[in-house]
Amino acid sequence: MDAFSCGTRPGAADVDQGLFTLSRIGVKLSPVLMEAMGIMASYHTMGGWLLGRMGLAVQHQGHDHGRRLVASAIRTARDLSLATAGPLLAVDPAHVDLMQWYLGLGFGFQRLAPNDPRIFRLAMKL
């Protein structure tokens, strides 16, 4: 499976293997989180992209394809951010295990509300 050829990517052979969506979003950032991400700004809301509706066919799960799909979403969001000045990628995991999976990928996701155990939203600087 080539996670890089999903959706509208050139060479997409079988879009049923995996997918993701990116939507514009405004992200509220605390000063602590801005410092952790290396963001210097006088305002605390920044534009970015929300990674949503990510899915991978069952037969492709557990083979590092999910990580490759997230990497493809990050590259796409970076490309889009050059044109739109949206320097962040956010994801809103449905549960704590999925949040831990995103944090463990090593892409630099940070919790937006680290002191609230009910909020799993993450963001990273593109």
C-alpha positions as CSV (number, residue, x, y, z in Angstrom):
1,M,0.0,0.0,0.0
2,D,1.2,3.5,-0.8
3,A,-0.2,5.9,1.8
4,F,1.2,8.8,-0.2
5,S,-1.1,8.1,-3.2
6,C,-4.5,8.5,-1.5
7,G,-7.2,11.1,-2.3
8,T,-6.0,13.5,-5.0
9,R,-2.3,12.5,-4.9
10,P,-0.9,11.6,-8.3
11,G,-0.9,7.9,-9.0
12,A,-3.7,7.1,-6.7
13,A,-4.7,3.5,-7.6
14,D,-7.1,2.5,-4.8
15,V,-8.4,5.3,-2.6
16,D,-10.3,2.6,-0.5
17,Q,-7.0,1.8,1.2
18,G,-6.8,5.0,3.3
19,L,-8.0,8.5,3.5
20,F,-7.8,11.8,5.4
21,T,-9.4,15.2,5.3
22,L,-8.0,18.6,6.1
23,S,-10.2,21.5,7.2
24,R,-9.3,25.1,8.1
25,I,-9.4,25.7,11.8
26,G,-8.5,28.4,14.4
27,V,-6.5,27.0,17.3
28,K,-6.4,28.8,20.7
29,L,-2.9,28.4,22.1
30,S,-1.7,29.0,25.7
31,P,1.6,30.8,26.2
32,V,3.1,27.6,27.5
33,L,2.1,25.7,24.4
34,M,3.3,28.5,22.1
35,E,6.7,28.3,23.8
36,A,6.8,24.5,23.5
37,M,6.1,24.8,19.7
38,G,8.5,27.6,19.2
39,I,5.8,30.0,18.1
40,M,6.4,33.7,18.7
41,A,3.2,35.8,18.3
42,S,1.4,38.4,20.3
43,Y,-2.0,36.7,19.7
44,H,-3.1,33.4,21.1
45,T,-5.2,32.1,18.2
46,M,-3.6,30.9,15.0
47,G,-4.9,29.5,11.8
48,G,-4.1,25.9,10.8
49,W,-5.5,22.7,9.6
50,L,-7.6,20.0,11.3
51,L,-6.7,16.5,10.4
52,G,-10.1,14.7,10.4
53,R,-11.8,11.6,9.1
54,M,-8.6,9.6,8.9
55,G,-9.2,6.0,8.1
56,L,-7.3,3.0,7.0
57,A,-8.7,-0.3,5.6
58,V,-8.5,-3.0,8.2
59,Q,-6.2,-5.2,6.1
60,H,-3.6,-2.4,6.1
61,Q,-3.7,-1.6,9.8
62,G,-0.7,-2.6,12.0
63,H,1.9,-2.3,9.3
64,D,3.0,1.4,9.8
65,H,0.6,2.5,7.1
66,G,-1.3,4.7,9.6
67,R,1.9,6.6,10.4
68,R,2.6,7.0,6.7
69,L,-0.9,8.3,6.2
70,V,-0.4,10.9,9.0
71,A,3.0,11.9,7.4
72,S,1.2,12.4,4.1
73,A,-1.4,14.6,5.8
74,I,1.4,16.6,7.4
75,R,3.1,17.2,4.1
76,T,-0.2,18.2,2.5
77,A,-0.9,20.6,5.3
78,R,2.6,22.1,5.0
79,D,2.1,22.6,1.3
80,L,-1.3,24.3,1.9
81,S,0.1,26.4,4.7
82,L,2.6,28.1,2.3
83,A,-0.4,29.5,0.5
84,T,-2.6,30.2,3.4
85,A,-0.3,31.0,6.3
86,G,-1.9,28.4,8.5
87,P,1.2,27.1,10.5
88,L,-0.5,24.5,12.6
89,L,-1.9,21.0,12.2
90,A,-4.5,19.9,14.8
91,V,-6.2,16.6,15.4
92,D,-9.1,15.8,17.7
93,P,-8.7,12.1,18.7
94,A,-11.9,10.3,19.8
95,H,-10.3,8.7,22.9
96,V,-7.2,8.6,25.0
97,D,-5.7,5.6,23.3
98,L,-5.9,7.3,19.9
99,M,-4.4,10.5,21.4
100,Q,-1.5,8.4,22.8
101,W,-1.0,6.9,19.3
102,Y,-0.7,10.3,17.7
103,L,1.7,11.5,20.4
104,G,3.8,8.3,19.9
105,L,4.3,8.9,16.2
106,G,7.1,11.4,16.9
107,F,5.8,14.2,14.7
108,G,5.7,16.8,17.5
109,F,2.1,16.8,18.4
110,Q,1.3,18.6,21.7
111,R,-1.8,18.5,23.8
112,L,-3.8,21.8,23.7
113,A,-5.3,21.3,27.1
114,P,-2.8,19.1,29.0
115,N,-4.4,19.8,32.4
116,D,-7.9,18.7,31.3
117,P,-8.2,14.9,31.0
118,R,-11.5,15.2,29.0
119,I,-9.9,17.1,26.1
120,F,-7.7,15.1,23.7
121,R,-7.1,17.7,21.0
122,L,-3.5,17.9,19.8
123,A,-1.6,20.4,17.5
124,M,1.8,20.6,15.9
125,K,3.8,23.3,14.2
126,L,4.1,22.6,10.5
